[in-house]
Amino acid sequence: MINQFNFQDENNYKLIDGIAASIYWKDKDGHILGCNKYMLKMAGVTSRAKIIGKTDYELCWKEYADKLRAADILAMKTGCYTGEEYIILPNGKQRVYFSTKTQLRNNNGKVIGIAGVSFDITEQKKFIEEEKQQAVFNEQLKIMQIIDVVNASIYWKDKGGHILGCNKYMVDMFGAKDRNELIGKTDYDLYPSEIACKISKMDAQVMRDGPQESEEQAVFKDKKRVYLSAKNRLLDNQGNVIGVVGTSIDITAQKEANQLQLEKEAYLAEKNAQKELLNFVDAMQQMMNEFKVKIINEKTGTKVEINDLDKNITLTPRESQTLYYLSLNKSPKDIAAILSIIEGKTFASATIQAVINKQLYPKFGVFNVGQLLEKASVLKLIPFLPGF
């Protein structure tokens, strides 16, 4: 409890001063009551006396103070807050911290402020973002390789009709060197104005009403060509219409066929193929979105399987203590050394390893420390501080 802590006695800070995370507690109005040396370094001050009594509005990260204050208030109201917070260091660099905050109470159980811990996750977020971007790029590359072998023109445009991308068939159709020659152009740059106007009207109808099929004509190499075009809305990840995606199959030969029945059958076959192709393109777009979510979940560890038995897990003080230090990336040897100092008796690393292997792993149904911490975090079984 806060009234049991002597803020003037530096010995009381020894345990938390050795932790590589910002630990702090504030009163109801946001005034800092105490913190560890890690937070002093973050704030660019040399002693606790220079930070105690101040609020976030008076420190180097004051431009984020409103959001930090809102998180503190939420923790006092609901009992707990977890989330990402942005901080500006004295050198002007921005860092990202993952913060957990809880209610600070006196001996009578009255909420008198908040206590919090913030871990620097800037590099982890950068790594995750790079991994995510690389994974998305790889998926896009696979999709482009697939659509490049399709014997039909595939393309997607923005709301203004500018080409955003296309397959190799369309590049060859216009005699371009590569996709870059077509990207950014509109139908008015590629077709006679009369044909471009009809295509533009069809695109507008697709964006307004949804999927459409139509025949479109064009003249290439002095020969009139007829295409069966199928188009659908192009959506962003939030489901907003941002343009049109379409395919166009050359059906000139079928149109010129002498036998009406053969023409009809070929037309229907191409039409069915077109529908399958559109479904394929839609499926690829959906797969990309699902893949992005999967990458973020796997890298941040936010998705684990929890059953009813997991919800009934209870921990002994030693198990809870071990989980806490494991969450700080401490090895069994490190944990044994820390406990030896705290409790004044010798602990062997084998003792801590036994707690992990024979007690924690079976309770959580896991096989390694990463799985253990992931599940314990979701179940909120990792203590804020030993003894809290």
C-alpha positions in Angstrom: 0.0 0.0 0.0 1.1 3.5 -0.7 1.3 4.7 2.9 3.7 1.8 3.7 6.2 3.0 1.2 8.8 5.5 2.3 9.5 7.7 -0.7 12.6 9.3 0.9 14.3 5.9 1.5 16.3 5.0 -1.6 16.6 1.4 -0.4 12.9 0.9 -1.2 13.6 1.5 -4.9 16.4 -1.1 -5.3 14.2 -3.8 -6.7 12.4 -1.8 -9.3 15.5 0.2 -10.2 17.0 -3.0 -11.7 14.0 -3.6 -14.0 14.4 -2.6 -17.7 11.0 -1.0 -17.9 9.4 2.2 -16.7 7.6 1.7 -13.4 5.7 4.6 -11.8 2.7 5.5 -9.7 0.6 8.7 -9.6 -2.1 10.3 -7.6 -5.7 10.9 -8.8 -4.7 14.2 -10.5 -1.8 12.6 -12.4 1.1 13.9 -10.2 3.9 11.4 -10.1 4.4 9.9 -6.6 7.3 7.6 -7.4 9.2 5.9 -10.2 12.3 3.8 -11.0 15.5 4.9 -12.5 14.4 3.7 -16.0 11.7 6.4 -16.0 14.1 9.0 -14.8 16.3 8.3 -17.8 13.3 8.4 -20.1 12.4 11.9 -18.8 15.9 13.1 -18.9 16.2 14.0 -15.2 18.9 13.0 -12.7 17.0 12.4 -9.5 13.5 11.4 -8.3 13.1 14.7 -6.6 13.1 16.4 -10.0 10.1 14.3 -11.3 8.0 13.6 -8.2 5.0 15.9 -8.1 5.1 16.6 -11.8 2.5 15.5 -14.4 2.9 14.3 -17.9 2.0 17.8 -19.1 5.3 19.0 -17.6 7.6 16.4 -19.1 9.3 16.0 -22.5 6.3 13.9 -23.8 3.8 16.6 -23.0 2.3 16.5 -26.5 1.0 13.0 -25.7 -0.1 14.0 -22.2 -3.9 14.1 -23.0 -3.8 10.4 -24.2 -1.7 9.3 -21.3 -4.1 11.1 -18.9 -7.1 9.4 -20.5 -5.5 6.0 -20.0 -4.8 6.8 -16.3 -8.5 7.8 -15.8 -9.7 4.6 -17.6 -7.5 2.5 -15.3 -8.9 4.2 -12.2 -12.5 3.7 -13.4 -12.3 0.1 -14.7 -9.5 -1.3 -12.6 -7.0 -1.9 -15.4 -5.7 -0.5 -18.7 -3.4 -2.1 -21.3 -2.3 -0.6 -24.6 0.3 1.1 -26.6 1.5 4.6 -25.7 3.8 7.0 -27.6 6.5 9.0 -25.8 9.0 11.7 -26.9 12.4 11.3 -25.3 14.6 14.3 -24.4 16.6 13.8 -27.7 13.4 14.4 -29.7 13.0 10.7 -30.8 9.6 9.0 -30.6 9.3 5.6 -28.9 6.4 3.2 -28.5 5.7 1.6 -25.1 3.3 -1.2 -24.1 1.7 0.0 -20.9 -0.2 -1.8 -18.2 -1.9 0.3 -15.5 -3.9 -0.6 -12.5 -5.7 1.1 -9.6 -3.5 2.3 -6.7 -5.4 1.8 -3.4 -4.7 2.8 0.3 -5.1 0.4 3.3 -8.8 1.2 3.3 -9.2 0.0 -0.3 -9.9 3.5 -1.6 -8.6 4.3 -5.1 -6.0 7.0 -4.7 -4.3 6.9 -8.1 -2.7 4.5 -10.6 0.4 2.3 -10.7 1.9 1.4 -14.1 4.7 -0.3 -16.0 5.7 0.5 -19.6 7.9 -1.6 -21.8 9.7 -0.2 -24.9 8.4 -2.1 -27.9 9.6 0.3 -30.6 12.0 -2.2 -32.2 9.6 -5.1 -32.0 6.9 -3.0 -33.7 9.4 -2.0 -36.4 10.3 -5.6 -36.9 6.7 -6.7 -37.1 5.9 -4.0 -39.6 8.8 -5.0 -41.8 7.8 -8.7 -41.6 4.2 -7.8 -42.4 5.1 -5.7 -45.4 7.4 -8.4 -46.7 4.8 -11.1 -46.2 2.2 -9.0 -48.1 4.7 -8.2 -50.8 5.3 -12.0 -51.2 1.6 -12.7 -51.5 1.1 -9.9 -54.0 4.0 -11.3 -56.1 2.4 -14.8 -56.0 -0.9 -13.3 -57.2 0.7 -11.4 -60.0 2.5 -14.6 -61.2 -0.8 -16.4 -61.2 -2.8 -13.7 -63.2 0.1 -13.3 -65.6 -0.6 -16.7 -67.1 -4.3 -16.1 -67.5 -5.3 -15.7 -71.2 -7.4 -12.6 -70.6 -7.0 -9.0 -69.7 -7.1 -8.4 -65.9 -6.9 -4.9 -64.5 -7.9 -2.6 -61.6 -8.5 1.1 -61.6 -9.2 3.9 -59.0 -12.4 5.9 -58.9 -11.0 8.4 -61.5 -10.4 5.6 -64.0 -6.6 5.6 -63.6 -5.1 2.1 -64.0 -3.6 0.9 -60.8 -2.4 -2.5 -62.1 -2.8 -5.1 -64.7 -1.5 -8.5 -65.9 0.9 -9.3 -68.7 -1.9 -10.0 -71.2 -3.0 -6.4 -71.0 0.5 -5.1 -71.3 1.0 -7.2 -74.5 -2.4 -6.2 -75.8 -1.4 -2.5 -75.9 2.2 -3.2 -77.0 3.6 -1.7 -73.9 7.1 -2.5 -72.5 5.9 -3.2 -69.0 3.1 -2.4 -66.5 4.6 1.0 -65.6 3.7 2.3 -69.1 0.0 1.7 -68.4 -0.2 2.5 -64.7 -1.7 6.0 -64.2 -3.4 6.1 -67.6 -7.1 6.2 -68.2 -9.3 4.6 -70.9 -9.2 8.0 -72.7 -5.4 7.6 -73.1 -5.8 4.1 -74.6 -9.1 4.1 -76.6 -10.9 6.5 -79.0 -13.0 8.9 -76.9 -16.3 7.3 -78.0 -15.3 3.8 -76.7 -13.6 5.3 -73.6 -16.8 7.2 -72.7 -18.8 3.9 -72.8 -16.2 2.1 -70.6 -16.2 5.0 -68.2 -20.0 4.9 -67.8 -19.9 1.1 -67.2 -17.2 1.6 -64.5 -19.4 4.2 -62.8 -22.4 1.8 -62.9 -20.3 -1.0 -61.4 -19.1 1.2 -58.5 -22.7 2.3 -57.9 -24.6 -1.0 -58.4 -22.1 -3.8 -58.1 -21.0 -6.6 -60.6 -21.8 -6.0 -64.3 -21.1 -7.8 -67.6 -20.9 -6.2 -71.0 -19.4 -6.4 -74.4 -16.8 -3.8 -75.2 -15.2 -3.0 -78.6 -11.7 -1.8 -79.5 -9.6 -1.4 -82.6 -6.1 -2.9 -82.4 -3.7 -3.2 -85.3 -6.4 -1.9 -87.6 -8.8 -4.8 -86.6 -12.0 -4.5 -84.7 -11.9 -6.6 -81.5 -14.8 -7.6 -79.3 -14.3 -8.3 -75.6 -16.6 -9.8 -73.0 -15.9 -7.7 -69.8 -16.9 -8.6 -66.3 -16.3 -6.0 -63.6 -16.8 -5.7 -59.8 -16.2 -3.1 -57.2 -12.6 -2.7 -55.9 -12.7 -2.5 -52.1 -10.2 -1.5 -49.4 -9.7 -3.3 -46.2 -12.6 -1.5 -44.6 -15.0 -2.4 -47.3 -15.0 1.1 -49.0 -15.4 1.3 -52.8 -12.1 2.6 -54.2 -12.4 1.7 -57.8 -13.1 -1.2 -60.2 -11.5 -4.6 -60.9 -12.3 -6.3 -64.2 -11.4 -8.9 -66.7 -11.9 -8.8 -70.5 -11.8 -11.9 -72.7 -11.4 -11.6 -76.4 -14.4 -13.2 -78.0 -13.9 -11.8 -81.5 -13.4 -15.3 -83.0 -16.6 -16.5 -81.5 -18.5 -13.5 -82.8 -17.2 -14.2 -86.3 -18.0 -17.9 -86.2 -20.2 -19.1 -89.1 -22.4 -21.4 -87.1 -24.7 -19.8 -84.7 -24.8 -22.7 -82.3 -21.1 -22.9 -82.0 -21.0 -19.2 -81.4 -23.6 -19.5 -78.6 -21.8 -22.4 -76.9 -18.4 -20.7 -77.1 -20.0 -17.5 -75.7 -21.5 -19.4 -72.7 -18.2 -21.2 -72.1 -16.3 -17.9 -72.0 -19.0 -16.4 -69.8 -18.7 -19.2 -67.3 -14.9 -18.9 -67.4 -15.2 -15.2 -66.8 -17.3 -15.8 -63.7 -14.8 -18.2 -62.3 -12.0 -15.8 -63.0 -13.8 -13.0 -61.1 -14.4 -15.3 -58.2 -10.7 -16.2 -58.2 -9.7 -12.5 -58.2 -12.1 -11.8 -55.3 -10.8 -14.8 -53.4 -7.2 -13.6 -53.9 -8.1 -10.2 -52.5 -9.8 -11.8 -49.5 -6.8 -14.1 -49.0 -4.5 -11.1 -48.9 -6.6 -9.4 -46.2 -6.8 -12.5 -44.1 -3.1 -13.1 -44.4 -2.4 -9.5 -43.1 -4.5 -10.2 -40.0 -2.8 -13.6 -39.5 0.7 -12.0 -39.7 -0.2 -9.3 -37.1 -1.8 -12.0 -34.7 1.2 -14.4 -35.0 3.8 -11.6 -34.4 2.1 -9.8 -31.5 0.8 -13.0 -29.9 -2.7 -11.8 -29.5 -4.5 -15.0 -30.6 -4.3 -18.2 -28.4 -6.7 -21.0 -27.8 -8.3 -20.8 -24.3 -10.6 -23.5 -23.0 -12.8 -23.7 -19.8 -10.1 -25.5 -17.9 -7.6 -22.7 -18.6 -9.9 -20.2 -17.0 -9.7 -22.1 -13.7 -5.9 -22.1 -13.5 -4.6 -21.0 -10.1 -1.0 -20.3 -9.2 1.1 -20.7 -6.1 3.1 -17.6 -5.0 6.3 -19.2 -6.4 4.7 -20.0 -9.7 3.4 -16.4 -10.0 6.8 -15.1 -9.0 8.5 -17.2 -11.7 6.1 -16.2 -14.4 6.7 -12.5 -13.5 10.5 -12.8 -14.0 10.1 -15.0 -17.1 8.0 -12.1 -18.6 11.1 -9.9 -18.1 13.2 -12.3 -20.2 15.0 -13.6 -17.1 16.6 -17.1 -17.3 16.1 -19.7 -14.5 19.7 -18.9 -13.4 18.8 -15.2 -13.3 15.6 -15.8 -11.4 17.4 -18.0 -8.8 20.0 -15.3 -8.2 17.3 -12.6 -7.7 15.3 -14.8 -5.3 18.5 -15.6 -3.4 19.0 -11.9 -2.8 15.3 -11.1 -2.0 14.7 -14.1 0.4 18.2 -14.3 1.9 18.7 -17.9 1.1 20.3 -19.8 -1.8 18.2 -20.9 -4.7 19.5 -23.3 -7.5 18.6 -22.7 -11.1 17.4 -26.3 -11.2 14.8 -25.5 -8.6 13.4 -22.7 -10.8 13.6 -25.0 -13.9 11.6 -27.6 -12.0 8.9 -25.0 -11.3 8.7 -24.3 -15.0 8.9 -27.8 -16.3 6.9 -29.8 -13.7 4.4 -27.2 -12.5 3.8 -24.3 -15.0 4.0 -26.3 -18.3 1.5 -29.0 -17.2 -0.9 -26.4 -15.7 -1.0 -24.3 -18.9 -0.7 -27.3 -21.3 2.3 -25.8 -23.1 5.8 -26.9 -24.1 8.0 -23.8 -24.1 8.4 -20.5 -22.4 7.0 -18.5 -25.4 3.7 -20.5 -25.3 3.6 -20.2 -21.5 4.0 -16.4 -21.5 1.5 -16.0 -24.4 -1.2 -18.0 -22.6 -0.5 -16.5 -19.2 -0.7 -13.0 -20.7 -4.1 -13.7 -22.3 -5.4 -15.1 -19.0 -3.9 -12.1 -17.1 -2.0 -14.4 -14.8 1.3 -12.5 -15.0 1.6 -10.3 -12.0 2.2 -6.5 -12.3 5.0 -6.8 -9.7 6.1 -9.6 -7.3 3.8 -9.5 -4.3 1.2 -7.1 -6.0 
